[in-house]
Amino acid sequence: MSGDGNGDTGRAPLRLRRLLEVLRAELGTGHGWPADSGFEIMAGAVLVQNTAWGNALRSLERLRTAGALEPTALLALPEQGEDCLPRLIRPSGFMTGKSATLRALATWLTTGPGRQAGSMSDGALRSSLMGLRGVGPETADVISLYAYDRPRFIWDTYARRMLTALGTPVGRDYESTRRLLEEAVAQEALDAAEHQELHWLVLEAGKAARAQGGWPLYAQRLGLGMSAAAAVAPPSGPGRTGG
């Protein structure tokens, strides 16, 4: 077995705090999720699945105009007709499935386990959210991070692409990457606000990297690489999420 002097087996530190500092210097201070309430954050996290954020915003605005960006009001929407939930969220696509997920979240909040979400552990909250129809690992982590201020790293496509360019092995998908690297992330001890900022900066950095020829070139320009954001090697073997 190999080690790095800290009792770990083959893993160098994943220096997220260093990454946060570099991206903040390059792109400015990151922003939080653009929403006026926790339920709007949840709705946005569902509506943005498999579509562009602009489409999710159009659906959110239609819900706002209908007075339905509140759990009880959303559940009171008619099942059919011009003002039914699927029609209101048509801009973000997958209306039937997303309508069912929004109703499940609203029910979870009003009459289900979500009423005690604030007292749940991080793991219990994640598991409870993932028990809802249409809420996968990424959506559960986004809701946990932004609606409940739980320190969660978002292992989305943007993050995995960035980590790969920085020399960090990632898994096949969202969950396999989380399982591979979550312990290293926890050792960085970023709080929820720092994780929120880092998530926004990773998204913005991904856009900037694409405009400048890809992450490998962008990382070199920023002075990032395996020496600046050290790789986390998987313990052994080789190592577009929608939910």
C-alpha positions, 0 to 999 in steps of 0.5 A, a space after each residue: 500500500 502507498 500512503 502520503 504520510 497522513 494515514 491514507 492509502 494512496 490518496 493525496 488531498 483533494 484541495 477544494 479550498 485552493 480551487 475555490 480561491 483560484 476560481 474566486 480570483 478569476 471569476 469573482 465571488 460566487 452567487 447562491 441559488 436564485 430563489 425567494 424560498 426553499 420551495 422555489 429552490 426545490 422546484 427549480 432543482 426539479 425543473 432544470 433536470 435535462 433542460 437548460 436553466 432558461 427553460 426552468 426559469 420560464 416554468 418558475 415564472 409561470 408558477 409564480 404568476 399562478 401563485 403556486 410557488 408554495 407547497 399547499 398552493 401547488 397541490 391545489 392546482 387542478 389536474 386538468 385545464 389551462 392552469 393545471 401543473 403540467 401546462 404551467 411547467 411546459 417550458 421545461 419539458 417532461 411535464 408529466 414526470 416533473 409534475 409528479 415530482 413537484 407534487 411529491 415534494 410538496 406532499 413531503 413538505 406539508 404532510 410527510 417526513 419533510 416536516 422534520 427535515 431540519 432535524 434530520 442528519 445529512 444522510 437521512 435527509 438525502 435518503 428521504 429526498 431520494 425516496 421521492 419519485 423523480 429525485 435522484 442523487 444530484 437533485 437531492 444534493 442540490 436541495 440539501 445544499 441550497 434549501 437546507 444549507 447542508 455541506 454537499 459537493 455537487 458531482 455533476 457533469 461540470 464538476 466531473 469534467 473539471 476534476 478529470 482535467 485537474 488529474 483527479 480520477 472520477 467514477 462512471 457517473 454522479 454516484 460512483 464519483 461521490 462514493 469515490 471522493 466524498 471522504 476527501 471532500 469532507 476532509 476539506 471541511 468546507 461549510 455550506 456557504 463555501 460549497 454553494 459558492 464553489 458550485 456556482 464557480 464550477 458552473 461558470 468555470 465550465 462555461 469559460 473553459 468551453 469558450 477557451 478551448 476546453 478544461 485542459 487549456 483553461 486549467 493551465 492558464 489558471 495555474 491549476 493541475 495536479 500540483 495545485 489541485 492534487 489528484 485523489 487516486 481511487 483505492 484500487 481498480 479503474 474507477 448527463 445525470 438527470 436526477 
